Amino acid sequence: MTVKRKIKNYNNQPQQKPVANEASLTLIKGRPRLDHLLRSRCRVAFVIFAILAMAVVIRHGISASRGYALVATQNQAQQLELENERLRVEIAKLKSPERIKRIAEDELGMVVPRKMYFSHER
């Protein structure tokens, strides 16, 4: 019987509300202010996180576009090197002594002398 009385008395006792610090919980229109502060802090944290994520994405996009530009420039430089080498070969062909001799004989009518004598006076 005593156990039933204790349970009955326990159930009949008025519940005590938890005591909160007045500075941290100020009621605003029936809601605690702590909830509002937590929500605003979460929003600020989300906005900061979103801005940082966008900055990372933009940075990687810029890096990728610069990489593509670098590859295009390297390809262009390689093509110019090949063209430069082709022009060097062409210049060497144009400067060859056989070609110059053929042009001089065929087009200009020049002839290579057979023998040359030099005299030296004393």
C-alpha positions as CSV (number, residue, x, y, z in Angstrom):
1,M,0.0,0.0,0.0
2,T,2.7,2.4,0.7
3,V,4.1,1.9,-2.8
4,K,0.8,2.8,-4.3
5,R,0.6,5.9,-2.2
6,K,4.0,7.1,-3.2
7,I,3.2,6.6,-6.9
8,K,-0.1,8.4,-6.3
9,N,1.6,11.2,-4.5
10,Y,4.3,11.4,-7.2
11,N,1.7,11.7,-9.9
12,N,-0.2,14.3,-8.0
13,Q,2.8,16.6,-7.5
14,P,2.8,19.6,-9.7
15,Q,5.5,19.5,-12.3
16,Q,8.2,22.1,-11.9
17,K,9.3,24.0,-15.0
18,P,13.0,24.2,-15.6
19,V,14.5,27.4,-14.5
20,A,16.3,29.3,-17.3
21,N,18.7,32.1,-17.2
22,E,16.8,35.3,-17.9
23,A,19.6,36.7,-20.0
24,S,19.7,33.8,-22.4
25,L,15.9,33.2,-22.6
26,T,13.9,36.3,-23.1
27,L,10.4,35.6,-24.3
28,I,9.4,37.4,-27.5
29,K,5.8,36.8,-28.4
30,G,5.7,33.6,-26.5
31,R,8.9,32.1,-28.1
32,P,12.3,32.0,-26.5
33,R,14.9,34.3,-28.0
34,L,17.5,31.5,-28.0
35,D,15.6,29.7,-30.8
36,H,15.7,32.9,-32.9
37,L,19.4,33.4,-32.3
38,L,20.2,29.8,-33.2
39,R,18.3,30.1,-36.4
40,S,19.9,33.4,-37.4
41,R,23.4,31.9,-36.6
42,C,22.6,28.8,-38.7
43,R,21.4,31.1,-41.6
44,V,24.7,33.1,-41.4
45,A,26.7,29.9,-41.3
46,F,24.9,28.6,-44.3
47,V,25.4,31.8,-46.3
48,I,29.1,31.8,-45.5
49,F,29.4,28.2,-46.5
50,A,27.5,28.8,-49.7
51,I,29.8,31.8,-50.6
52,L,32.9,29.8,-49.9
53,A,31.6,26.9,-52.0
54,M,30.8,29.3,-54.9
55,A,34.3,30.8,-54.5
56,V,35.9,27.3,-54.8
57,V,33.8,26.4,-57.8
58,I,34.6,29.7,-59.6
59,R,38.3,29.3,-58.8
60,H,38.3,25.8,-60.3
61,G,36.5,27.0,-63.3
62,I,39.1,29.7,-63.9
63,S,41.9,27.2,-63.4
64,A,40.3,24.9,-66.0
65,S,39.8,27.7,-68.5
66,R,43.4,28.8,-68.0
67,G,44.5,25.2,-68.5
68,Y,42.6,25.0,-71.8
69,A,44.2,28.3,-72.9
70,L,47.7,26.9,-72.0
71,V,47.2,23.8,-74.0
72,A,46.0,25.8,-77.0
73,T,49.0,28.1,-76.7
74,Q,51.3,25.1,-76.5
75,N,49.7,23.6,-79.6
76,Q,50.1,26.9,-81.5
77,A,53.8,27.1,-80.4
78,Q,54.4,23.6,-81.6
79,Q,52.8,24.4,-85.0
80,L,55.0,27.6,-85.3
81,E,58.1,25.6,-84.5
82,L,57.3,23.1,-87.3
83,E,56.6,26.0,-89.7
84,N,59.9,27.7,-88.6
85,E,61.8,24.4,-89.2
86,R,60.2,24.1,-92.7
87,L,61.2,27.7,-93.5
88,R,64.8,27.0,-92.4
89,V,65.0,24.0,-94.8
90,E,63.6,26.2,-97.6
91,I,66.1,28.9,-96.9
92,A,68.9,26.3,-97.0
93,K,67.7,25.1,-100.4
94,L,67.5,28.6,-101.7
95,K,71.1,29.4,-100.6
96,S,72.6,26.3,-102.0
97,P,75.6,26.9,-104.3
98,E,74.3,24.5,-107.0
99,R,71.1,26.5,-107.3
100,I,72.8,29.8,-107.5
101,K,75.2,28.4,-110.2
102,R,72.3,27.1,-112.2
103,I,70.4,30.4,-112.0
104,A,73.5,32.3,-113.0
105,E,74.2,30.0,-116.0
106,D,70.7,29.5,-117.2
107,E,68.9,32.8,-116.6
108,L,71.8,35.3,-116.5
109,G,74.0,33.7,-119.1
110,M,77.1,33.7,-116.9
111,V,79.9,31.1,-117.4
112,V,82.4,29.8,-114.9
113,P,85.9,30.4,-116.2
114,R,87.9,27.3,-116.9
115,K,91.3,28.4,-115.8
116,M,92.4,31.5,-114.1
117,Y,95.9,32.9,-114.0
118,F,97.1,35.5,-111.6
119,S,100.2,37.5,-112.1
120,H,102.2,39.0,-109.4
121,E,104.5,41.9,-110.1
122,R,107.6,42.4,-108.1
